[in-house]
Amino acid sequence: MTRSIDRDFALMFTVMLVIAAGNTALQSVLPALGRSLHAADSAVAAVFSVSALLWMLAAPFWANRSERTGRRAMVLLGVGGFTVSLGICGLCLALGINGVLGPVATFAAFVIGRMLYGAFGSAAPPAVQAIVAARTGPEQRTRALTLLASAFGLGTILGPAIAPYLVMGHLWPGGPLIGLSGPAFAASAVGLVLLIVLLRLMPAESGVVEHGAATSYPTIGGQATGASVAAATHDHVEHVRTFDPRVRAWMIAGLVTGHAQAMTGQAIGFLIIDRLGLAPTAALEPTGLVLMIGAGASLLVQWGLIPLLDLRPRALILAGAGLGAIGCAATAMAGSLYGIALGYATIALGMGFARPGFTAGASLAVGPQAQGSVAGRVTSVNGATFVLGPSIGVGLYEVWGPLPYLAAAGALALLLGYAWHATRPRR
């Protein structure tokens, strides 16, 4: 790549990284925020679900809109939406922490901020993909888009890792307390700096017509599967339904593993607070540590073990479901931070195998003309699991702490038996 293209790619990579890291940083402190505001655990999960739902609905709209409005405008809109959203979240939380707003008003304002993230933050990834695709040749494009997608994975590690260190004290002695609103303010400030840099350095439209694809909601441990890359590099001619017989088993595998990941991931912060008997603020560092280990384990599988072992999609699904079930059961029974971290890391290892497995399996089940359509279905399945999954997981947690992990373990065990039969090579 030329120096100009390298700079442009670095800018686009940073956009993806910041959007993912800011979201997961806030996600990692949500349990502590909810407990501090005396909000029901299920209400906290609902905030996440609403944001994910809006992302899933808006992402395809912005992907199509960028063809008419321009990619640069869409990137700026996405980063601007991210910045405003996190700023509103930080402001309303600070007002609530300092007693200016009551718990209900604080929570309502926080919901509005998260809705803005889902509605407008999703505008940037498709446009970023299109910009990179337009500035790379066919031989470089898949590699560049895959590297670009990895920014979401890096963000899922960085967000939980830095969030506990952004919980601040008073602005000045006797002044307002920042507290748990610190990560939101910090992410908004980074977004503002990035927006200014983009306004000055982001390239104008190249005139080359390339398209981007909707990207799944950035979540802890929810690294890119490659589906959005496939959708951005293939024009689909054949339309494939989600449960087309050719891809049905793979889509079911994606739905089950995705919901298991969303259920267990959203409940883990509450589990750490209650199982270890910690105050909400004291739970931030162990929660961030567990989530960071989980995201790192998932990336280790996708970037290291899968290329090394060269496993086929069926083996990936079976390994993922088996490891995930073991990890869920271990987490349900864990009584220490070490046990929780080990169990959650095992869940993440399993999901690291399963997510690429269902993506690759669905892709290999159809011909070249259906690749774009299948990739879009895979991305939709990934997004859908984080709409209901968090609320289901935390709802079960409110009934009984180990229940979401035991339910996920049971579902993954059933998937193991189903996938063993349904994905066998046909003679």
C-alpha positions in Angstrom: 0.0 0.0 0.0 1.1 3.6 -0.6 1.6 6.0 2.4 -1.7 7.6 1.7 -3.6 4.3 1.7 -1.7 3.2 4.8 -2.9 6.4 6.6 -6.4 6.0 5.4 -6.5 2.4 6.5 -5.1 3.4 9.9 -7.9 6.0 10.3 -10.6 3.5 9.3 -9.1 0.8 11.7 -9.2 3.4 14.5 -12.8 4.1 13.8 -13.8 0.5 14.2 -11.6 0.0 17.3 -13.0 3.1 19.1 -16.6 2.2 18.4 -16.1 -1.3 19.7 -14.0 -0.4 22.7 -16.3 2.4 23.8 -19.3 0.1 23.7 -17.7 -2.8 25.6 -16.1 -0.5 28.2 -19.6 0.8 29.1 -21.0 -2.8 28.9 -18.4 -4.0 31.4 -19.6 -1.4 34.0 -23.3 -1.8 33.4 -23.9 -4.2 36.2 -22.2 -1.9 38.7 -24.1 1.1 37.3 -27.4 -0.7 37.6 -26.8 -1.8 41.2 -25.6 1.7 42.2 -28.8 3.2 40.7 -30.9 0.5 42.4 -32.3 -0.5 39.0 -33.5 -4.1 38.4 -30.9 -6.3 36.8 -33.3 -7.1 34.0 -33.8 -3.4 33.3 -30.0 -3.1 32.8 -30.0 -6.0 30.4 -33.0 -4.5 28.5 -30.9 -1.3 27.9 -28.3 -3.4 26.2 -31.0 -5.3 24.2 -32.6 -2.1 22.9 -29.3 -0.8 21.7 -28.5 -4.0 20.0 -32.0 -4.1 18.4 -31.6 -0.6 17.0 -28.1 -1.5 15.7 -29.5 -4.6 13.9 -32.3 -2.6 12.3 -30.3 0.5 11.4 -27.1 -1.2 10.1 -28.6 -2.4 6.8 -30.3 0.9 6.2 -27.0 2.8 6.6 -25.2 0.3 4.5 -27.6 1.0 1.6 -27.7 4.7 2.4 -24.0 5.1 2.0 -24.3 4.3 -1.7 -26.3 7.6 -2.1 -25.1 9.9 0.6 -21.4 9.0 0.5 -19.2 7.0 2.7 -17.4 9.9 4.3 -20.7 11.4 5.5 -21.7 8.0 7.0 -18.4 7.5 8.8 -18.8 11.0 10.3 -22.4 10.3 11.2 -21.4 7.0 13.0 -18.6 8.5 14.9 -20.7 11.6 15.7 -23.5 9.4 17.0 -21.1 7.4 19.1 -19.7 10.6 20.6 -23.0 12.2 21.4 -24.4 8.9 22.7 -21.6 8.3 25.2 -21.6 12.0 26.2 -25.3 11.8 27.1 -24.7 8.5 29.0 -21.9 10.1 30.9 -23.8 13.3 31.7 -27.0 11.6 32.9 -25.0 9.2 35.0 -23.0 12.0 36.6 -26.2 13.9 37.4 -27.7 10.8 38.9 -24.6 10.0 41.0 -24.6 13.5 42.4 -28.3 13.5 43.2 -29.4 16.0 40.6 -31.6 13.4 38.8 -33.6 10.7 40.5 -32.9 7.1 39.7 -35.8 6.8 37.2 -34.9 10.0 35.3 -31.2 8.9 35.2 -32.1 5.5 33.9 -34.5 6.9 31.3 -31.8 9.4 30.0 -29.3 6.6 29.9 -31.6 4.5 27.7 -31.9 7.4 25.3 -28.2 7.7 25.1 -27.8 3.9 24.3 -30.5 4.1 21.7 -28.6 6.8 19.9 -25.5 4.5 19.9 -27.5 1.7 18.3 -29.3 3.9 15.8 -26.3 6.0 14.6 -23.1 4.2 15.6 -24.0 1.5 13.1 -23.6 3.9 10.2 -19.8 3.9 10.3 -18.8 0.2 9.8 -20.4 -0.4 6.4 -19.0 2.9 5.1 -15.5 2.1 6.6 -15.6 -1.2 4.7 -16.5 0.5 1.5 -13.7 3.1 1.8 -11.1 0.4 2.4 -12.5 -1.8 -0.4 -12.4 1.2 -2.9 -8.7 1.9 -2.0 -7.4 -1.7 -2.3 -7.0 -4.0 -5.2 -8.8 -7.3 -5.6 -5.8 -9.2 -4.4 -5.5 -7.1 -1.2 -9.2 -6.6 -0.4 -10.1 -9.7 1.6 -7.0 -9.4 3.7 -7.5 -5.7 4.3 -11.2 -6.2 5.2 -10.4 -9.1 7.5 -7.8 -7.0 9.3 -10.3 -4.2 9.6 -12.9 -6.5 11.1 -10.3 -7.6 13.7 -10.5 -4.1 15.2 -13.8 -5.0 16.7 -12.1 -8.0 18.4 -9.3 -5.8 19.7 -11.9 -3.4 21.0 -13.6 -6.1 23.0 -10.3 -6.6 24.9 -9.4 -3.0 25.3 -12.8 -1.8 26.5 -13.1 -4.0 29.6 -9.4 -3.7 30.3 -9.4 0.1 30.6 -12.9 0.7 32.0 -12.0 0.2 35.7 -9.2 2.7 35.4 -11.6 5.4 34.1 -13.8 5.4 37.1 -12.8 8.8 38.6 -13.3 10.6 41.8 -14.3 14.3 42.3 -13.3 16.8 39.6 -11.9 19.0 42.3 -12.1 18.8 46.1 -15.7 19.2 47.0 -16.7 19.2 43.4 -19.0 16.9 41.5 -18.3 13.2 41.6 -17.6 11.5 38.2 -17.5 7.9 39.5 -19.0 5.3 37.3 -19.8 7.8 34.6 -16.0 8.1 33.9 -15.8 5.4 31.2 -18.6 7.1 29.2 -17.1 10.5 29.4 -13.7 9.1 28.4 -15.1 7.3 25.4 -17.0 10.4 24.3 -13.8 12.5 24.6 -11.9 10.0 22.4 -14.8 10.0 19.9 -14.7 13.8 19.8 -10.9 13.8 19.1 -11.4 11.1 16.4 -14.2 13.1 14.8 -11.9 16.2 14.6 -9.1 14.1 13.1 -11.5 12.6 10.5 -12.8 16.0 9.5 -9.2 17.1 8.8 -7.6 14.0 7.4 -10.3 11.6 6.1 -10.1 11.3 2.3 -12.8 12.5 0.0 -14.8 10.1 -2.1 -12.5 8.2 -4.5 -15.1 7.8 -7.3 -14.7 4.0 -7.1 -18.0 2.3 -6.4 -17.7 -0.4 -3.7 -20.1 -1.4 -1.1 -19.9 -2.2 2.6 -22.0 -4.6 4.6 -23.9 -4.4 7.9 -21.7 -5.4 10.8 -23.0 -7.1 13.9 -23.3 -5.3 17.2 -19.9 -5.0 18.9 -20.0 -7.1 22.1 -17.6 -8.5 24.6 -16.2 -11.7 23.1 -18.3 -11.2 20.0 -15.5 -10.9 17.4 -16.2 -10.7 13.7 -16.8 -14.0 12.0 -15.9 -12.9 8.5 -19.5 -12.7 7.4 -19.5 -9.0 6.9 -16.3 -9.3 4.9 -17.9 -11.9 2.6 -21.0 -9.6 2.2 -18.8 -6.7 1.3 -16.8 -8.6 -1.3 -19.6 -10.6 -3.0 -22.6 -9.4 -4.9 -25.4 -11.9 -4.3 -27.6 -13.0 -7.1 -29.3 -15.9 -5.4 -31.5 -15.1 -2.4 -31.2 -17.5 0.5 -33.7 -17.7 3.3 -32.4 -18.0 6.9 -33.6 -21.6 7.3 -33.0 -22.8 3.7 -32.4 -26.6 4.0 -28.8 -26.1 2.8 -27.9 -23.8 5.7 -30.5 -24.7 8.3 -28.2 -26.7 10.6 -25.6 -24.0 10.5 -28.1 -21.2 11.3 -29.5 -23.1 14.2 -26.0 -23.6 15.5 -25.4 -19.9 15.2 -28.6 -19.0 17.0 -27.9 -21.4 19.9 -24.2 -20.5 20.4 -24.9 -16.8 20.0 -27.7 -16.8 22.6 -25.5 -18.9 25.0 -22.8 -16.3 24.6 -25.1 -13.4 25.1 -26.9 -14.9 28.1 -23.7 -15.8 29.9 -21.8 -12.7 29.0 -24.4 -10.2 30.2 -25.0 -12.0 33.5 -21.3 -12.4 34.4 -20.9 -9.0 36.0 -23.9 -9.6 38.3 -22.5 -13.1 39.1 -19.2 -11.6 40.2 -20.8 -9.0 42.4 -23.1 -11.6 44.2 -20.9 -14.7 44.2 -17.9 -12.8 45.6 -20.0 -10.5 47.9 -18.5 -7.3 46.4 -19.8 -3.8 46.4 -20.7 -2.6 42.8 -17.6 -0.4 42.5 -15.3 -3.0 44.0 -16.5 -5.5 41.4 -15.3 -3.4 38.4 -11.7 -4.7 38.3 -12.5 -8.4 38.6 -15.4 -8.0 36.1 -13.1 -6.2 33.7 -10.4 -8.9 34.2 -12.9 -11.8 33.6 -14.3 -10.2 30.5 -10.8 -9.3 29.1 -9.7 -12.9 29.6 -12.8 -14.2 27.9 -12.3 -11.9 24.9 -8.6 -12.8 24.7 -9.5 -16.5 24.8 -11.9 -16.1 21.9 -9.4 -14.1 19.9 -6.7 -16.8 20.6 -8.9 -19.4 19.0 -9.8 -17.3 16.0 -6.4 -15.9 15.3 -4.2 -18.8 16.4 -5.8 -22.2 17.0 -8.1 -22.3 14.0 -5.4 -21.5 11.4 -3.0 -23.8 13.2 -5.4 -26.8 13.4 -7.1 -26.2 10.1 -10.4 -27.6 11.4 -13.5 -28.0 9.2 -16.7 -26.2 10.0 -18.3 -29.4 11.5 -15.4 -29.9 13.9 -15.5 -26.2 14.9 -19.2 -26.5 15.8 -18.7 -29.7 17.8 -15.7 -28.4 19.6 -17.3 -25.1 20.3 -20.5 -26.6 21.7 -18.6 -29.1 23.8 -16.2 -26.6 25.3 -19.0 -24.0 25.8 -21.2 -26.5 27.7 -18.3 -27.4 30.0 -17.4 -23.8 30.6 -21.1 -22.9 31.4 -21.4 -25.7 33.9 -18.0 -24.7 35.5 -19.0 -21.1 35.8 -22.4 -22.0 37.4 -20.5 -23.9 40.1 -17.5 -21.6 40.6 -17.1 -20.0 44.0 -14.0 -17.9 43.5 -12.7 -15.3 41.0 -10.3 -17.9 39.6 -13.1 -20.4 39.1 -15.3 -17.8 37.4 -12.5 -16.6 35.2 -11.5 -20.1 34.2 -15.1 -21.1 33.5 -15.9 -18.0 31.5 -12.6 -18.4 29.5 -13.7 -21.9 28.6 -17.1 -20.6 27.4 -15.2 -18.0 25.3 -12.9 -20.7 23.8 -15.9 -22.6 22.7 -17.6 -19.6 21.2 -14.4 -18.7 19.4 -14.6 -22.1 17.7 -18.3 -22.1 17.1 -18.8 -18.6 15.5 -16.4 -19.1 12.6 -17.7 -22.7 12.3 -21.3 -21.7 11.6 -20.2 -18.9 9.3 -17.9 -21.1 7.2 -20.4 -24.0 7.2 -23.2 -21.8 5.9 -20.8 -20.3 3.2 -19.6 -23.7 2.0 -23.2 -25.0 1.8 -24.1 -22.7 -1.1 -22.7 -21.7 -4.4 -20.8 -18.5 -5.4 -24.0 -16.6 -6.4 -25.5 -16.9 -2.9 -22.4 -15.9 -0.9 -23.5 -12.3 -0.3 -27.0 -13.4 0.7 -25.8 -16.0 3.1 -23.3 -13.6 4.6 -26.1 -11.1 5.2 -28.1 -13.9 7.0 -25.2 -14.8 9.2 -24.7 -11.2 10.2 -28.4 -10.9 11.0 -28.2 -14.1 13.2 -25.2 -12.7 15.0 -27.1 -9.5 15.7 -30.4 -11.1 16.7 -28.7 -13.2 19.4 -27.7 -10.1 21.2 -31.2 -8.6 21.2 -33.0 -11.2 23.3 -30.0 -13.1 24.7 -28.9 -10.5 27.4 -32.5 -10.1 28.7 -33.1 -13.9 28.8 -29.8 -14.4 30.6 -30.3 -11.8 33.3 -34.0 -12.7 33.6 -32.9 -16.3 34.4 -30.2 -14.9 36.7 -32.9 -13.1 38.8 -34.7 -16.4 39.3 -31.5 -18.2 40.4 -27.9 -17.2 39.9 -26.6 -20.4 38.2 -29.7 -20.8 36.0 -28.5 -18.9 32.9 -25.3 -20.9 32.8 -27.0 -24.2 33.4 -29.6 -23.4 30.7 -26.8 -22.4 28.3 -24.9 -25.6 29.1 -28.1 -27.7 28.4 -28.7 -25.9 25.1 -25.2 -26.4 24.0 -25.3 -30.1 25.0 -28.4 -30.5 22.9 -26.7 -28.6 20.0 -23.8 -31.0 20.2 -26.1 -34.0 19.6 -28.1 -32.2 16.9 -25.0 -30.9 15.0 -23.4 -34.4 15.2 -26.3 -35.7 13.2 -27.3 -32.7 11.0 -23.9 -31.7 9.8 -22.6 -35.1 8.8 -21.4 -35.3 5.2 -24.1 -36.6 2.9 -23.3 -39.5 0.6 
